[in-house]
Amino acid sequence: MLLTGAAATGMDSSVTPKRVCVVGATGTIGHATVAALLRRGYHVVCLVRRDAAIAGATVRRVDVSDPRSLAQDGFAGERFDAVVSCMASRTGVATDAWAIDHRAQCNVLAAAQAAGVAHFVLLSAICVQKPLLAFQHAKLAFEAELTVSGMRHSIVRPTAFFKSLSGQIERVRSGRPFLVFGDGTLTACKPISDADLADYIADCLTDPGRWNRVLPIGGPGEAITPRQQGEALFAMLGRPAKFRSVPVGLLDAIAGGLGVLSRIVPSLAAKAELARIGRYYATESMLVRDPVTGRYDAAATPSTGSETLFDYYRAVLDGAAAPDRGDHAVF
Ligand SMILES: NC(=O)c1ccc[n+]([C@@H]2O[C@H](COP(=O)([O-])OP(=O)(O)OC[C@H]3O[C@@H](n4cnc5c(N)ncnc54)[C@H](OP(=O)(O)O)[C@@H]3O)[C@@H](O)[C@H]2O)c1
């Protein structure tokens, strides 16, 4: 028998559905999270900055930098059981990161507290474990605010998204080599699909084991290096693997050079930060990191879900999926 709506989620349809306010609903994970919340029978209200149609959800235009807009246009004096924030700076450069990943998140938290919301679920990132970049410091500063807010919270720190690991599919398909830093084994991650992460985020609302905790989370299976990503792509295409190594020193030179130049030409500061972001992902794994030894530990990185990166590569090669490239892609 095919169940739909509340019956499919096991929710009692006579009970008023819980109301969830989502910020960042127009982004990759926000979009998937809204779908996961709707599948569970929640009433979802999305606060967005420009007109957007989000099937099944109520959409309200709000300026997240303005506490009055958040209160009046967003929460609008209504009852909400939870806020889920998948909002993040689209560039990662310092001014944008502090404006969005910190200040705007603080505004949303304050508005949620004023509205009597019980639970705040935050999409953060596993890379804040070793903060070297402006956006990581901004995220950590907000995580700290949320932690001491007294509000029930779940801080979800995922590993790498599929979109961030899919930038070379077309290059390889067109016969070019797969680019790696060093020998392609400097880093590893447990990639997590948008839908698996969205399910994990939605289930934070009902799983007390995910309350008042920082939650590092990866996808299913073993950790994968960039070299293994390339090998898998070539195997799927039935071609011998072909790699080109890019020295990490090249990124150092670009980031360093732009950093020096930006003191004379301030408009280059954003480019310098993007180069530092690229350098970071070229050399740091997206896995749980032991704070004492500094070692990344695949076994200590929890897994969830069922969708693998290689299934996704296959779907892209078959034309069944199209990568939505992120702003921080290195290749
Ligand atoms: N990429 C990875 O592999 C990876 C891995 C782990 C964690 N993460 C973390 O995941 C988060 C990014 O998730 P994502 O890829 O789903 O993000 P995304 O696609 O870039 O979406 C960002 C969302 O934030 C909203 N937003 C940005 N600036 C805004 C502003 N000024 N006012 C209102 N809304 C604004 C965007 O709205 P608009 O649509 O209007 O721009 C969008 O809804 C980041 O925190 C990142 O650090 C990423």
The ligand as an SDF file (V2000), in Angstrom:
LIG
                    3D

 48 52  0  0  0  0  0  0  0  0999 V2000
   30.4630   22.6110    0.1120 N   0  0  0  0  0  0  0  0  0  0  0  0
   30.8220   21.6970    0.9910 C   0  0  0  0  0  0  0  0  0  0  0  0
   31.4040   20.6500    0.6520 O   0  0  0  0  0  0  0  0  0  0  0  0
   30.4940   21.8880    2.4460 C   0  0  0  0  0  0  0  0  0  0  0  0
   30.8610   20.9070    3.3380 C   0  0  0  0  0  0  0  0  0  0  0  0
   30.5190   21.0450    4.6890 C   0  0  0  0  0  0  0  0  0  0  0  0
   29.8360   22.1700    5.1100 C   0  0  0  0  0  0  0  0  0  0  0  0
   29.5170   23.1230    4.2160 N   0  0  0  0  0  0  0  0  0  0  0  0
   28.8010   24.2860    4.7520 C   0  0  0  0  0  0  0  0  0  0  0  0
   27.4640   24.2580    4.2570 O   0  0  0  0  0  0  0  0  0  0  0  0
   27.0130   25.5850    4.1190 C   0  0  0  0  0  0  0  0  0  0  0  0
   26.6360   25.8630    2.6720 C   0  0  0  0  0  0  0  0  0  0  0  0
   25.5850   25.0570    2.3170 O   0  0  0  0  0  0  0  0  0  0  0  0
   25.0210   25.1500    0.8390 P   0  0  0  0  0  0  0  0  0  0  0  0
   26.0500   24.6740   -0.1100 O   0  0  0  0  0  0  0  0  0  0  0  0
   23.6800   24.5350    0.8830 O   0  0  0  0  0  0  0  0  0  0  0  0
   24.8900   26.7440    0.6860 O   0  0  0  0  0  0  0  0  0  0  0  0
   24.4750   27.5620   -0.5910 P   0  0  0  0  0  0  0  0  0  0  0  0
   23.9410   26.6710   -1.6490 O   0  0  0  0  0  0  0  0  0  0  0  0
   25.5780   28.4980   -0.9180 O   0  0  0  0  0  0  0  0  0  0  0  0
   23.2360   28.4170   -0.0020 O   0  0  0  0  0  0  0  0  0  0  0  0
   23.4110   29.4580    0.9190 C   0  0  0  0  0  0  0  0  0  0  0  0
   22.0530   29.9050    1.4100 C   0  0  0  0  0  0  0  0  0  0  0  0
   22.2390   31.0440    2.2780 O   0  0  0  0  0  0  0  0  0  0  0  0
   21.4720   32.1310    1.7490 C   0  0  0  0  0  0  0  0  0  0  0  0
   22.1140   33.4260    1.9170 N   0  0  0  0  0  0  0  0  0  0  0  0
   23.3820   33.7470    1.6040 C   0  0  0  0  0  0  0  0  0  0  0  0
   23.5730   35.0660    1.8090 N   0  0  0  0  0  0  0  0  0  0  0  0
   22.3890   35.5680    2.2350 C   0  0  0  0  0  0  0  0  0  0  0  0
   21.9330   36.8610    2.5950 C   0  0  0  0  0  0  0  0  0  0  0  0
   22.7330   37.9280    2.5370 N   0  0  0  0  0  0  0  0  0  0  0  0
   20.6390   37.0170    3.0010 N   0  0  0  0  0  0  0  0  0  0  0  0
   19.8210   35.9490    3.0270 C   0  0  0  0  0  0  0  0  0  0  0  0
   20.1690   34.6930    2.6990 N   0  0  0  0  0  0  0  0  0  0  0  0
   21.4460   34.5120    2.3000 C   0  0  0  0  0  0  0  0  0  0  0  0
   21.3500   31.8580    0.2590 C   0  0  0  0  0  0  0  0  0  0  0  0
   20.2860   32.6070   -0.2800 O   0  0  0  0  0  0  0  0  0  0  0  0
   20.2950   33.0300   -1.8640 P   0  0  0  0  0  0  0  0  0  0  0  0
   19.7990   31.8120   -2.6060 O   0  0  0  0  0  0  0  0  0  0  0  0
   19.3390   34.1790   -1.8960 O   0  0  0  0  0  0  0  0  0  0  0  0
   21.7030   33.3940   -2.2250 O   0  0  0  0  0  0  0  0  0  0  0  0
   21.1190   30.3510    0.2700 C   0  0  0  0  0  0  0  0  0  0  0  0
   19.7880   30.0720    0.6070 O   0  0  0  0  0  0  0  0  0  0  0  0
   28.1490   26.4800    4.5070 C   0  0  0  0  0  0  0  0  0  0  0  0
   27.9760   26.7910    5.8600 O   0  0  0  0  0  0  0  0  0  0  0  0
   29.3590   25.6110    4.2840 C   0  0  0  0  0  0  0  0  0  0  0  0
   30.4530   26.0320    5.0630 O   0  0  0  0  0  0  0  0  0  0  0  0
   29.8200   23.0130    2.8960 C   0  0  0  0  0  0  0  0  0  0  0  0
  1  2  1  0
  2  3  2  0
  2  4  1  0
  4  5  1  0
  4 48  2  0
  5  6  2  0
  6  7  1  0
  7  8  2  0
  8  9  1  0
  8 48  1  0
  9 10  1  0
  9 46  1  0
 10 11  1  0
 11 12  1  0
 11 44  1  0
 12 13  1  0
 13 14  1  0
 14 15  2  0
 14 16  1  0
 14 17  1  0
 17 18  1  0
 18 19  2  0
 18 20  1  0
 18 21  1  0
 21 22  1  0
 22 23  1  0
 23 24  1  0
 23 42  1  0
 24 25  1  0
 25 26  1  0
 25 36  1  0
 26 27  1  0
 26 35  1  0
 27 28  2  0
 28 29  1  0
 29 30  1  0
 29 35  2  0
 30 31  1  0
 30 32  2  0
 32 33  1  0
 33 34  2  0
 34 35  1  0
 36 37  1  0
 36 42  1  0
 37 38  1  0
 38 39  2  0
 38 40  1  0
 38 41  1  0
 42 43  1  0
 44 45  1  0
 44 46  1  0
 46 47  1  0
M  CHG  2   8   1  16  -1
M  END
$$$$
